């Protein structure tokens, strides 16, 4: 099953939701009353993009890249702000977005595969999923990375797997998403492929990649699974070493010398998508507005510069194609969680 998932789910990509909201009076916390706009005046208020995690992770960086590009290019002239709303690997804000902000055209959310995973897993799951949003666009493709402190005794991915085989509970794996969510899946996939029951691996979750890195550097985790793009800064500073990445081929830039899972003897790959989501009852005018603007944004030099800076690969799907893609991915995630014994 994992082979199938490696070539379907993992080659597919996990990733991102976005949030835009608010007038100057505080649209980010406004009720659904009067939040829709007409074609003639949208957007008439300021906009908020929500990253449902702490600062420094993939959702946060994606939201800020979108806001910066839209503002710098003047594609959207209304101010766009980014808000971090961590909790439950994205599940806490997802509940607010699906209910309180369901009709608020001025709040958007950045998300990735956890929008599917949290909705389908049995424990700690969210009752809300992508069907409780308006998918607007997939924007990027990223990969997972297995990371240790620079002074760690683990020099290769095989070293980590040998330690897990010897005693799965003696090693702490951490990530910036909830158990059964994206970082967890990236982290246990090599162990599963190496013949270890993934349910026996000790996993500790944090709210976002930034907090997971802090746990690693603070000695509260032995290994972390995170996004390849967000770890590059710590590689350059010399704080961490990346043992392997889940891409099909070696990456460029700061991670060019890092072997893939396959080069490390693990026949698997894992792709992470990220995209932007509007509220479930988003007006057609607002949806069309964002669809047009996002289509133009991905063609700008400013956006391409953000992709390069963050180490992201461009993978754009418009609202219709993104929705179809999510429907397919939702089925794959159910299979993935079933392999872990964590499905709803």
C-alpha positions in Angstrom: 0.0 0.0 0.0 2.8 2.4 0.9 4.4 1.8 -2.6 1.1 2.8 -4.1 0.8 5.8 -1.9 4.4 6.8 -2.7 3.6 7.0 -6.3 0.2 8.5 -6.0 -0.3 10.4 -2.8 3.3 11.3 -2.3 4.0 12.1 -5.9 0.8 14.1 -5.7 1.7 16.7 -3.1 0.4 17.8 0.2 -0.2 21.5 1.3 -1.8 24.8 1.7 -4.6 26.8 2.6 -4.7 30.5 2.9 -6.8 33.0 4.7 -7.9 36.5 3.8 -10.1 38.6 5.8 -11.1 41.7 7.5 -11.9 45.3 7.3 -10.1 47.9 9.4 -12.7 47.4 12.1 -11.4 43.8 12.5 -12.9 41.6 9.8 -10.7 38.7 11.0 -13.0 38.3 13.9 -16.2 39.6 12.3 -19.3 37.5 12.1 -20.7 36.3 8.8 -23.2 39.1 8.8 -22.6 41.6 6.0 -19.2 40.2 5.1 -20.0 39.4 1.4 -19.4 42.0 -1.3 -20.7 42.6 -4.7 -18.8 42.4 -8.0 -18.7 46.2 -8.2 -16.9 46.8 -4.8 -14.9 43.7 -3.9 -12.6 44.1 -2.2 -13.8 47.1 -0.3 -12.1 46.1 3.0 -8.6 45.0 4.0 -7.8 41.3 3.6 -6.3 38.8 6.0 -4.5 35.6 5.1 -4.4 33.2 8.0 -1.5 30.7 8.6 -3.1 28.2 11.1 0.3 27.7 12.7 3.1 29.5 14.5 5.7 31.6 12.6 8.4 30.1 10.5 6.6 27.1 9.0 5.5 26.4 5.5 2.0 27.8 6.0 3.4 31.0 7.4 6.0 31.5 4.7 3.4 30.8 2.0 0.9 33.3 3.3 3.6 36.0 3.6 4.9 35.3 0.1 1.4 35.7 -1.3 0.7 38.9 0.6 4.0 40.4 -0.3 3.7 39.5 -4.0 0.1 40.8 -4.3 1.1 44.0 -2.5 4.4 44.6 -4.3 2.9 44.0 -7.8 -0.3 46.0 -7.0 -2.4 43.1 -8.3 -4.4 43.7 -5.1 -4.3 47.3 -3.8 -6.1 46.7 -0.6 -3.6 46.0 2.3 -3.1 42.3 3.0 -2.0 41.2 6.4 -0.9 37.7 7.7 -2.2 36.3 11.0 -0.8 33.3 12.7 -3.4 31.2 14.5 -1.7 28.0 15.8 -3.3 25.0 17.5 -3.9 21.3 16.9 -1.7 21.2 13.8 -4.2 23.5 12.0 -7.3 21.9 13.3 -8.2 24.6 15.9 -8.4 27.4 13.3 -10.0 25.1 10.8 -13.0 24.9 13.0 -13.3 28.7 13.2 -12.8 29.1 9.5 -15.5 26.6 8.7 -18.0 28.1 11.0 -17.5 31.6 12.2 -15.9 32.8 9.0 -18.0 30.7 6.6 -19.4 33.8 4.8 -16.4 36.2 5.3 -15.0 37.0 1.9 -12.1 38.9 3.6 -10.5 36.0 5.4 -8.6 33.3 3.5 -6.4 30.4 4.7 -3.3 28.7 3.6 -3.3 24.9 3.9 -1.7 21.7 2.8 -2.5 18.0 3.1 -3.4 18.3 6.8 -6.8 19.7 5.7 -7.4 16.2 4.4 -5.5 14.2 7.1 -7.0 15.9 10.1 -10.5 15.3 8.7 -10.0 11.6 8.1 -8.0 10.4 11.1 -9.7 8.7 14.0 -8.0 10.4 17.0 -7.8 14.1 17.4 -9.4 14.6 14.1 -11.2 17.6 12.8 -14.9 17.3 11.7 -14.1 19.9 9.0 -12.3 19.3 5.8 -11.8 20.8 2.3 -15.5 20.5 1.6 -16.0 23.1 4.3 -14.0 25.6 2.3 -13.8 27.1 -1.2 -10.5 25.8 -2.8 -9.0 28.7 -4.8 -5.6 27.4 -6.1 -2.7 25.1 -5.5 0.5 27.2 -5.7 3.5 25.2 -4.7 5.1 21.8 -4.4 7.6 20.9 -1.6 9.1 17.8 -0.1 9.7 16.3 3.4 13.1 16.3 5.1 14.5 14.2 8.0 16.6 16.5 10.1 19.0 16.2 13.1 21.1 18.7 15.0 24.5 19.4 13.5 26.3 17.6 16.3 24.0 14.6 16.3 25.5 11.1 16.4 23.1 10.2 13.6 25.0 10.7 10.3 22.6 9.0 7.9 19.0 8.0 7.6 20.1 4.4 8.1 21.6 5.4 11.5 18.2 6.7 12.6 16.4 3.6 11.3 18.9 1.3 13.1 18.2 3.1 16.4 14.4 2.9 15.9 14.7 -0.9 15.1 16.7 -1.4 18.3 14.2 0.5 20.5 11.4 2.5 18.9 10.7 4.4 22.1 14.3 5.4 22.8 14.3 8.0 20.0 12.0 11.0 19.8 10.7 12.0 16.4 9.0 15.4 16.3 7.2 17.5 13.7 5.1 20.6 13.3 1.8 18.9 12.8 -0.5 16.6 14.9 -0.1 12.8 15.2 -1.3 11.2 12.0 -0.7 14.4 10.1 1.8 15.5 7.5 5.1 15.7 9.3 4.3 12.5 11.2 3.7 10.6 7.9 6.9 12.0 6.4 8.8 10.9 9.5 7.4 7.3 9.9 7.4 6.5 6.2 11.1 5.5 6.1 10.6 3.4 9.3 7.6 1.6 7.8 9.4 0.9 4.6 12.3 -0.5 6.7 9.9 -3.0 8.3 9.1 -1.1 11.5 5.5 -0.9 12.7 4.9 2.9 12.4 2.6 2.9 15.4 5.6 2.0 17.7 7.6 5.1 16.7 7.5 7.8 19.4 6.2 11.0 17.8 5.8 14.5 19.5 3.9 17.2 17.7 4.4 21.0 17.8 2.4 23.9 16.3 4.4 24.5 13.1 7.8 23.8 11.7 9.5 26.6 13.6 8.5 25.2 16.9 9.7 21.7 15.8 13.1 23.1 14.9 13.3 24.9 18.3 12.5 21.5 20.0 15.3 19.9 18.1 17.9 22.6 18.8 16.7 22.6 22.5 17.4 18.9 22.9 13.7 18.0 23.2 13.8 15.9 20.0 16.3 13.6 18.4 15.0 13.9 14.9 12.4 16.0 13.2 10.4 15.6 10.0 9.7 18.9 8.3 9.4 20.7 5.0 12.6 20.7 2.9 12.1 24.4 2.0 11.8 25.7 5.5 14.9 24.0 6.9 17.3 25.5 4.4 17.9 28.6 6.7 19.0 26.4 9.5 21.3 24.4 7.2 23.0 27.6 6.1 23.5 28.7 9.7 25.1 25.3 10.6 22.5 24.4 13.2 21.2 21.3 11.6 22.0 18.5 9.2 19.4 17.1 6.7 19.8 13.3 6.4 17.4 12.7 3.5 14.7 14.3 1.5 11.5 12.7 0.1 11.9 14.0 -3.4 12.3 11.8 -6.5 15.6 13.5 -7.4 18.1 15.6 -5.4 17.0 19.1 -4.7 18.9 22.3 -5.7 20.5 25.0 -3.6 21.4 24.4 0.0 20.1 20.8 0.0 21.9 19.8 -3.2 24.2 17.3 -1.4 21.4 15.7 0.6 20.4 12.2 -0.6 16.8 11.2 -1.4 15.0 8.5 0.5 15.6 6.2 -2.4 19.3 6.9 -2.4 19.2 6.1 1.3 17.7 2.7 0.6 14.1 3.6 1.2 11.9 3.0 -1.8 9.4 5.9 -1.2 8.8 9.5 -2.0 6.6 12.2 -0.5 5.4 15.4 -2.1 3.8 18.3 -0.2 1.3 20.7 -1.9 0.3 24.0 -0.5 -2.7 26.1 -1.6 -5.1 28.9 -0.8 -8.6 28.4 0.4 -11.6 30.8 0.8 -14.5 30.3 3.2 -17.2 27.7 2.4 -19.9 30.3 1.4 -17.5 32.6 -0.4 -19.4 34.8 -2.9 -19.0 34.1 -6.5 -17.6 37.6 -7.1 -14.9 37.1 -4.5 -14.0 33.6 -5.8 -13.8 34.9 -9.3 -11.7 37.9 -8.2 -9.2 35.7 -6.4 -9.1 33.1 -9.2 -8.1 35.8 -11.6 -5.5 37.5 -9.3 -3.9 34.2 -8.4 -3.6 33.2 -12.0 -1.8 36.4 -12.7 0.3 36.3 -9.6 2.0 33.0 -10.5 3.2 34.5 -13.7 4.9 37.5 -12.1 8.7 37.8 -11.6 8.0 38.7 -8.0 6.3 35.4 -7.3 9.0 33.5 -9.1 11.6 35.2 -6.8 9.6 34.1 -3.8 9.7 30.5 -5.1 13.4 30.6 -5.5 14.0 32.3 -2.1 12.0 29.7 -0.3 13.1 26.6 -2.3 9.6 25.9 -3.6 8.7 24.3 -6.9 5.8 26.0 -8.7 2.8 23.8 -9.2 -0.3 25.8 -10.0 -3.8 24.4 -10.3 -6.8 26.7 -10.7 -9.9 26.5 -8.5 -11.6 23.8 -10.6 -8.5 21.6 -11.1 -7.5 22.1 -7.5 -10.9 20.9 -6.3 -10.7 17.8 -8.5 -7.2 17.1 -7.2 -8.4 17.4 -3.6 -11.2 14.9 -4.2 -8.6 12.4 -5.5 -6.2 13.1 -2.7 -8.9 12.6 -0.1 -9.3 9.0 -1.1 -5.5 8.4 -1.0 -5.2 9.9 2.5 -7.8 7.5 3.7 -5.7 4.6 2.4 -2.6 6.1 3.9 -4.2 6.4 7.4 -5.6 2.9 7.1 -2.0 1.6 6.7 -1.2 3.4 9.9 -4.3 2.1 11.6 -5.3 5.7 12.2 -8.3 6.1 9.9 -11.6 7.4 11.1 
